[in-house]
Amino acid sequence: MESPGVPKKHFSMLRSYRPADILTLGNAAAGTAAIFAVISYVETPDRWRVYLALWLLPLALALDIADGRVARRQKKHSLFGGELDSLADIVSFGVAPATLAYALGMRGGIDVAILLFFVACGISRLARYNVTAAEIAAAGEKVKYFEGTPIPSSLILILILGVCFHWNRVGDALPQGVIRIAGLQWHPLSLIYFLSGAGMISKTLRIPKL
């Protein structure tokens, strides 16, 4: 309950931004631009549009790494910055990779279900990290490891799809082809998204935090 006579502090968005937060927004912008590039490829299949997306996502990763280093160097960590980072990551390393997979041919009913599972796992993984990191910080300790694979590991999927695209192995020509199950199309290559999602929500898999 607020004390009488004490003015409520106004949350100014612009004043709350720190240098690390600007880099985080750059991460989100790069991921969003990659999504736009992929969508435009579906409408106008110019190959440069996919190559643009393939370059934008590593840029998003570089900005994601940079924002953490800047925050540590300046010793300015905030709850706002942490939430901002998670929201940017789900765009660049969750939604964007799923969008790329859909655009390059994983459009069957089972494919879509797997891609939705992948994005849901990414969101869940980031939410869990935020909660556990806050608990550890409250105890005066540091986060020493990730539970499950970090969501930027989805760039491995981007690399695989990039190679497929370069060699024109897209659509039904994706490695392992396409099969039908109960009237639904399924590209077995989409299993890499299922495995990636399962890895992100694993509690037994622990990755040391560098």
N, C-alpha and C positions, 0 to 999 in steps of 0.2 A: 504494500500500500504506500502511495506517495505521500511524503510529508507536506502539510499545508504550507503554502507560501513558497515552495521550492519549484521553480519553473522546470517543465519537462524539457530535457535536452533533445533538440531536433536532430534527426539522423540525416545528415547531408550526404547524398550519394557521391558527388564529385569530391568533396573534402575527405571522404573515407578511402578513396583510392590511393594506394601506395605504388611505388615503381613495380613491385612484383605483381600487383593486381593488373597493371596495364599489360604486362607480358601474358598473364593468364587470359585476359580478354583477347589478346592476339592469337592465342591458342584456339579459343572458341571461334574467332573469325576465320582462321585458316580451315578449321573443320567444317564450318558452315559453307565457306566458299567451295570446298571439295564436294559437298553435297549438291550445291547448285550446279557445279560442273558436270557431275554425274547425271543429274536430272536433265540437263540440256543435251547430254549425249543420247539419252533415250529418245528425245525429240528430233535431234539433228546429229546423226552418228558420225561426227568428225572425230577422228582418233585423238587429236590433240586435247580434246576435252577430258578424256580419261587420263591421259598422261599428266595433265594439269592437276587433276585430283590426286594422282599417285605421288606427285611432288609436294602438294600442299599438306598431306598428312604427316610426312616426316618433319616438315616445317613446324607443324603443330606440336610434335614431340619435342623438337629443339626448344620451342618457347616454353613448353611445360617443364623441361629440365631447368631452363634459365630462371623461371620465376621462383623455383625452390631455392636455387643458389643465391639469388638476390635477397630473398627473404632471410636466409640464414646469415648472409654477410651483414645485412643491416640489423639483424636480430629483431625483426619486426614481424612476428606471427600474429594473426588475428583470426577469430572465428569467421569473420566475413570473408577473409582471404581463403580459408580452408573450404568453405562452402562454394565460393566462386570457382576454385580449382576443380572440385568434383563435378560441378555443372558443366564446365568447359570440357572436362575429360569425357563425359558421357556423349557429348556431341561429336568430338573428334575421334574418339577411339571406340565408341559404341555404335551410334547411329550412322556415322559416315561409312565405316566398313560394311555394315549391313546393307546400306544403300548401294554401295559399289557391287556387292555380291548380287543383289537383285537386278541391277542394271546389266550385269554381264551374263545373266542367264538363269540364276537361281530363283525362278519365279513359280515353280510348282507349289502345290498346296503344302507338301511336306517341307519343302525348302523354306517357305514363308514361316511355317511354325517353328522351324529351327532358328531362323533369323530373329524371330520375336523372343525366343528363349534366350538367345545370345545377348540381346539388348537388355532383357530383364535381369539376366545374371550380372551384367555390367553395372546396372543401377544398384542392385542389391549389394554387390561387392563394395562399391564406393560408400554406400550408406553404412555398411558394417565397419568399414575402415574408419569413417568419421566418428562413430560411436566408440569403438575400442581405443582409437587414438586419444579421444577426449578423456576416457577413463584412465589411461596410462599417464597422460599429462597431469591429471588431477592428483595422481599419486606421486608426482614429482619425478617420474621416470621418462625415458625416451623410447620411442617405437623402434625396436630392434629388427623386426621382421614383418613381412606382409603375410597375412593369412590368405592363401590362394594367390593365383598369379595376378600381378598388377594389370589393370586394364590397358595400358599402352602396349602390352604384349600382343595386342590384336594387330599390330603392324606386321607381324609375321604373316598373318592372313592376307594383308594388303600386298606383301611381297609375292606370295604365291599367286594371287590373282593378277598381279602385274606381269609376272612371267607368262601366265596363261594368255593374257591379253596380247602381249608382245608377239606371241606365236600363233595368234588367231584361234586359240582354243577357248572359245566362248560359246554361250548358248548350249545347244545340245552337243557341241564339240568339246565341252569341258572334259577334263580327264575323268575317266570312269563313265562318261556318257550320261544317259538319262534312262530311268526305268519307271514303270507304272506299278503302283501298289494301291489296290482298291479304287482304281480309277483316278488316282492322284499321281501327278508327275513328281519325280524325286531325282535330283542330281546328287549321287553319293558323295561328291566333293564337299557338299554342304556339311558333312560330318565334322570337318575341321572347325566349323563355327560351333557345333555342339560341344566338341571337346574343349574348345577355348572357353566357352561359357561355363562348363562344368569345372574347369580348372580355376576359374575366378571365384567360384563360390565354395570351393573346397576348404574345409577347416583343418584337414590333416596336412595339406601341402603348405609348407612355410618357406618363404623366399627371404633371405637376409636383406635388410635395407641398407644400402651403401650410403 
